[in-house]
Every structure is written in structure tokens, then in C-alpha cells.
Amino acid sequence: MANRNWNNTNNDIKDKYGDLKVNEPNPVNVNPQFTGDYPPPKATTSKIPELPPSIQAATESPAIHRPPQSPGPSLGPYFQFISTDLNKMLWMGSALIFRHVSFDRPNIEFICDVKVDYNWEILYENIFNLCAYRVNIFIELRPGEGDDKIIWKIDWGDKKTDGSFLIARLDQKWRGGFFSCNGFDAYVPEQIASNLTYSNVWNHLISIHEETPLHLLLWGGDQNYIDFIFDDIPFLYAWRNMEWNARWTTDFRDDLKEQVEQYHFNTYAENWDCRPEVKKALTSIPSLMMWDDHDIFDGAGSYPPLLHDSPVMMGLFLSAQKMRLLFQHHTTLEKAREHQMFGYQGYSFFARCGRYLAIIGADGRTERDTQTVQHEKTWDMIFDKLENNLDNVEHLIVLFPVPFSFIRVHIAESIFERLKNLPNKWRRLPVVKETNSIFGLPELYDDLLDEWTHMNHIEERNRALLRFQKISQQKKVRITYFSGDIHCCGIGRFQTRESYQPLPINDSRLMYQIISSAIVNMPPSNMAIRLAHHFKTKWNPVDNTEEEMIDFFERRPEDGRKACYKKFRPNRNWCYFEQCSNIISSSVTVVQTSCLHCCPSKNNHVVPTTLGPTSNQQGKGSQHAPIHSHSHQKLCQEQIQTDQRQIGTNDLRIRFWLESANKHRNGRRFVSYDLLIPNLK
């Protein structure tokens, strides 16, 4: 155990004012073995104050309370997709169901034309007066194209519920949705949150699902915003206002742990069961999820050792991990490996989606510190999965909650690093304190350090990029990165940079970064978007490779006019993706314009971008003609084409659905922008 008499330890851990230094080891937790490894609390007779009564938050959603309310006697079912087993011809998934301990286990029934096997597993016999069940589901994977509808019915004893979801047959091309940031953080004014609403973009996603049912829903992080825990739990509110040295050496008490776990549990229950749009998705579209910092606390993992290894912050992390594994992955700390999650200390997943599509989700929070995102042993496990499980896969989606490709802001990083290292005496000055987070560091410090392109993480990222390039070339698999986190949308791209540049369909270094965020949270300001465009957006990260954020959004979704800033859009959004067959010409269009991006032409369908179709006037998804119709034909100044051989390809179509920032007479409209990513020949 760490030395508890830290006042007598080496003065090197304190500055000349007697304050603990942020970059030195935490004196009461010098050498933690894993994230969440905090020393046991000291014996005490004092009692942690109880949580205050819940009251409805001043937002549009009647389901949101502060603190979150305890759930009723039943929750679920919430469906999760795990993988397809092509040898056994099985679709594999699970359902998470909670029932009050005073009731018997409910009965579930599946009605469909295919064989369904399932078994029950108890995850927790009693967790806040509920029994947590996992139903392991194995569905016959039929050959051919088309979908199989799986109707489920649950008899709870005192009520009955039902619903359905679709699974793709063996040769059916998969359709899915992707988003992140399912809530408002603590810095969004209540009036803005009420104006934007929790449900508007969700309702659009559901409307598309009702027209063209999704096989899969990818949640890219920040499924819940736990930020308010520091206001709602009295002890944590007092803790954040403690004197600096006391704050980072305070015990994580057992009675505090119980309150924190209950807060997390109630937050999941309230957001997932009381918000009808979220409940509809969870009960009708099998999900795959990867968490991010707000599922824990803002910036989790990106704080210096004094904070990162403090007992309270480690205790908060471990509680968040327990509830994340339960709700997001239908498992426990003890059973996660048995349930196919892998990692050195973290919990990543690999999912095979039929013949030609695979998804790997990388846990970028559990092993994160100021220098490392993922342990080298975890990287080895990731690439071992890819070496051995990509036979016949044509497209690999890599889910990184934080964008793998993004702008670089070295000047800002240096400024905030200097501010972070200021003596605590200066951080207490009113003018500085107002710009700090609740943890006493500059507000943007952890946001910048979260990024893969931060100077502390770029070498790790580039080593991983080289390994992804090797996998792509060896396995002939197209790799695309899906990410969220930044509250706006954009597209990055890696590609070969040589004197002879291969065609896109032959370029194993061609990898797109899809950034879709947020489905609920407030977008950045127009000023922030303009500023982002002035940072470095194009460079060469490794040999023979060019990386850039591309000019993708040619038109504004509000009125169809030309956009001045084309790399990022400050609009809430979600992303639709689907596999599709395409016959393309091998011709390539080289665009000699400032945008450096291929626009549609008759002979080039490799990377088309379009505006439309849009939603209808009621804000619902529509297959009808777009409200706005635009032509991009005159943007290209010069075109150079090669031979005209016809090539069959299975592409990945990406469709960004953007919510208009302006309210129209009949609500906010939704406009789509398309990207077609070819497979690798």
C-alpha cells in the first residue's frame, strides 16, 4: 500500500508554495496497477450525505431529472449485436433485461421463420433491487439476400411487451446507423438544450429506420453525460471545492461508491427507458457501443498523474466501467472476457457482419493516460484479431470514439500545457479560475490531449496507422475509421503520396475518417468552425502517405448556398451506412481546384458527394425528390481520365444526415451528403 503519511515524503512532489505538483505521482496512490486501482478508504464514523430528491430538469425532455430517478420494476429488453459465425451459420447477439427482485424471471419468446436458440444468464442477482439478466441469442443465418424479421414478446407476469428487429441474411448487404454524443454536457445552457431538444435528430433516425430498417446501430461514445454528478452528489460537490492537496488525496469511501454506482445506474435507466426515441432504437435495432469520456467524466484518462491516480477519480472511473460493461455490453468485470471482449486492461470488441463487412471497436479510455491511449499489448491483440479474422472481408470499420485523423493545433497544445503547469497559486486567481474546469486545469487542456493528433499521441497513432496500412495491403481490405466526440461532422482521408498515385480502387493507403457527431449535444459555434479551418489540415504523417481533412460540404444544409468553410459543419447529425454493389469505370478524375476533392462526373463514381435527398417538410426521412437541388458540375477546372474498363465493386455508402441549424415553419429539415467508398482491388 502507498505511504499514507505523504506530508513527510520528498518535497519534490510539492512546489515552493506547498501544493502538490500535477505531473508528480499521487502521494497516496504512487503505483496503481490498473485504472481504478485506488487504496482502500480509512475507517470513519462519519456518513456521506444522502442524495437530494429528484426534480425534473429544465429541458424539453420530461424523462430527464436531476439527480436521475430510480427506475421502475422492469427495464428492457435492450438488444446487442455480437457477431456472425459463418462456420456455424449463426447470428449472435444478446438482450439485457432487468426485473425487480420481488418478481420471477420474465418469459421471452421469439417468433420468426428461422430457428432461434437462447439461454438466460444472471449478471447480478440484486443490483439496486433489480435482477440483471442477459439473454444469449443465436439465430439461424439463412443463405441468400433479404432480411429475416425477429419478433420478440416478453411476459413480465403483470404485463406483456413486444417488438421486433431485422437481421441480414448471409448474402444481404448490411445497413446501419452511427452517431455519438447522446446528451448535453454541463456547459450547455438550459435554454439552448430546450430549444434544440433531445429527440429531434433521434426522431429522424427512427423515421429512416421505419422506412429502411437498420441491421445495426453503432454508438460512438458519450452514450450518457455523467458530468452533472459533481453537482448532484453532495459529497462530490464539496470535494471539487476542497483545498488542492486534500482533493487529490481524499479517500473514495464505500458509501460514496454506492451513491456513485447508483447515479450511473439511474442515468442509464432514465436515458434508455424513459426517453421514447432511445428506447425505440434499443428495442428494435441491435446495437454495438464503444464508450468515451463523458460516460465516465469529462476528459477521463487525459489528466496528469496527480489527478489521474487520485482515489476519487479512480473510484469514479471504476464505477463507470462497471455500469458501462453492464448496460453497453451486457456483461460484468468478471465475465467480459468470456463474453468476447478483449484487451490488456481495456475492453474492445471485434464483430463480423456477414461475408464482407467487419467492425472493430477500440477502447480508448481504460488504458489512457497523458502519454498513451492504448497499451502496446492491446494493439498487438487488435492486430492479431485482424490477422486471423478478415478472410473474404472487403470493408473493415474501425470505431475510434475520438477521430483518428483530425486537425493539428500545436500552438494551442503548447499554450495549454504551459497553463496546466502553472503553480496552483496562479490557478486560483479569479481571471484564471473562470477558464478552468472543475478539476482546476484549463478547460481545453483535456479536450486537446484527448486527440490522436496531439503531440503526446501522434507517434502512437502513426505506428498504428502503419500497421493498418499493412493489414489493408495484405488482406486486400478497405479500412474506414468511424469517430465522433467533436460535436460536428467532417471527413478526413489518408491516401498514397507518390510520383505515381494509384487509382483509388487500387490504393491500400486510401482510408477515410468519418466523423459523425453529435445526435443531441450542442454543435460548436460558427466562430469555432472558422477557427478550425485555419489550423493545419493537410500533412504527410508517415512515408508515402498524405493525410488531410477534405472539403466535403460544398453547400449549406439550411439554404443550399455555397459554404465558405467546407471541412466541418456545425450541425447536429447522424450517419447512415450501407454496403452496395456498383459498376464503376476505372477512370480517375484529378481535380485541379483549391478543394482538392473529386466531385461527381459521368465517368467517376469513386468518390461522389451529393446534397440530397432531404427529409420531408415534417422533418421525417423521405425517399422523394430533395427539397434543395444543386449541381456541382462546374466546380472542376481540369479532368484527366484513364482507360474505361468496367469494374464490379462492393462499395460502402456513407450518408451524413445533417439537421438544419434554422427552424423552418414546419420544424428543422434534414439534408443528406453522400460519400461512396470503393472496396480494394
Disulfide bonds with the S-S distance in Angstrom:
none
